[in-house]
Amino acid sequence: MQIADGSRGHSRERASIRPWALFGGRRPVASSAQGARRGAGLRLGCLALVLGMPLIYYGVQLAARTMPLAAAQVVAHRGGSKYAPENTLAAFRTAIAQGADGLEFDVQMSRDGALVIMHDETIDRTTNGTGAVRDFTLGQLRTFDAGNGEKIPTFEEVLQLAKASNIAVFPEAKSPHLYPGLEAKMVAALQAADYVDHAIVVDFEPASLETLHRLDPALRLCALYGTGQFDVSAPAGEAQFICPEAEMVLLDPGIIRQAHAEGRQVFVWFLALEDPFMIRTMRTFGADGFISNDPAAAKATLTGP
C-alpha cells in the first residue's frame, strides 16, 4: 500500500496562487491614462494605414505609367457647351475660335432618315419642344429652338463647318440600336464630304463598332467606356482609340497602360470631375486627349506652367 504525499498537493496549490489573491484583491489593470494612450495610438496607426495605402497605390501607378503616345489634344465636347448651347453650330464655331483640336458631337436620325445632331434621345432638355428625336421629321425638328435661337443642325452642316476650318471631327453614333442604318448613313456622309481622314467615329455599342468597321475598314474608330468599365483590351471593330471615363481612370490608371500596350491612344471624357487638377492627373498618367466641356480652359491647363 502506498500512502499519498499530501505535501505535494499543497505545493501545487501554493504555486498556483497569484500575489494579488493573498490579499483578496483582483488582478491589477492598466490605468485609465494608459488605456487612453493605447487607444490613441491604435487610432493613429489606423489613420496612418488609411492615408498611406492610397499613397502607396498611386505611387506604384505613377512608377508604372506609360508616356502619352501623342501631343495633348483637346476635343470640344458637344462643341464646348460652357460657352454656347450644346451641339449647335454656334457651339462648334466657338470651339474652333478657341483653338480646339477637334469637335465631338452626337448623331441621331430623324423620322425621315436625316442625320441630326442631338445628345438626348428626346429634345426635351435642349430645345423648347418635347418628344423623341426619331418621332419628328427634319423639317419639324428645325422648327424648335435649340438655345439662343439656334436650330438643330444636320451632320452634313457640321462637316461643312469643320472642313472649312480643317478641324477633326469626333461624331458619336448615338443610340444606334434605335436607328437601323445609322452607321451606313454616317459613313456615306463622311465619304461624300471627303472627310473620312479627318474623322474618328465614337461609339459605345460593340455591335455598332463592328458594323462601322465592315462598312469602311479605313475609318478610324474610338470605343467609348462608361462607369464601371475597366477592361479596355481588344475593343470591337478593331478600334484604334479608346475613350474611357476619366473617373474610372482615376480609380485604375492601368486602363491607360492597357490601351497603350496595344498601341491605342486614349481620350478621356469627364462625367463630373472636369477641373485643372483632374486634367493634369490624367495627362500625368498618360492620357493622349481630353473631351472637354471647356476646351479653352483645358488647353490653358495643358499649356500653362
Phi, psi and omega in degrees: 000135178255140180261128181296141180269098183294335183295328180294319179299319179295326179296320180295320179297315181298324181295330183275353181283131178269149185306320184288342179285338181296335184249017177069017181267179176256165179298132182294147178241161180297150179295160179299327178294318178296319178298320179295320179296318179297318180296318179295320179297321179294318179295318178296321178296318178295319179297316179298323179294315181297317180285328184284327183299313176299323179297318178294315182300309183286334173296318177295316180297321180294319180294329184267358186300158173251149178287151176304148180274349183209167174298149183300132179239135180246121181249130183284112181287115184056029179089004183083073191291356179290334189250346181202161180305132186301146175058034175241163178299327178297318179295319181291321178296320179297316180297320178296316180296330181278357176087022176300150180273345181196164178243125175254138180201167188249132184248124175233185185229136178283174181298329180262018170088010178278145178272120184236157185259112182199135181280306184283159177286346173242164179265005189301313189286325190250359177227180177268014178247180176221149178127169181282142179306315187290352180269355182246148170283168178300317180301318179293318179298327182291344181280347183271151178270120180267012178119126179056033179081002180285148177260159175293119183278163173264163178300319182296323179295319180293321178297319178298317179296315181296318182296324180295335180253359180056044181252145181291152177238144178235072181286132177262127172287102189270124178048053185299339178294341179274344189231084176304130180091000181301314183298317181297320179293322179295316179297317180297320180294319178295320179292319180295326179276358184054048185231019180299321183291345181254011186241146168230110183276130186253143184200139175276330192267119182304318181297323179290321176299319178297319179297314180300319181293323178293321182293322179207095181300341180276348182288130179280138185235152178229121180274125179271143177227143183243202184300131178084000181258114183245339181269110183246015182286146175046062180295159181296155176068017183051040182304133182274347181228154171233154182225085179275162174290131183301324180296329177286325177294324177299321178288324181220087179299346177298343176304316181292317179299320181299315180292315180298324179297335179262008177080020183254135174284156184238120171252125179262147172240154189251124176283313182214330189262065176260106177207170183304320180298316181294319180297314179296321179297316179297319179293321178300322180276001171110006180300138181269330183213164186223122177266104196243142173283341181229077185299328180296315179292322180296316180294321178297321178296318184283334182258349183281179181292000000 
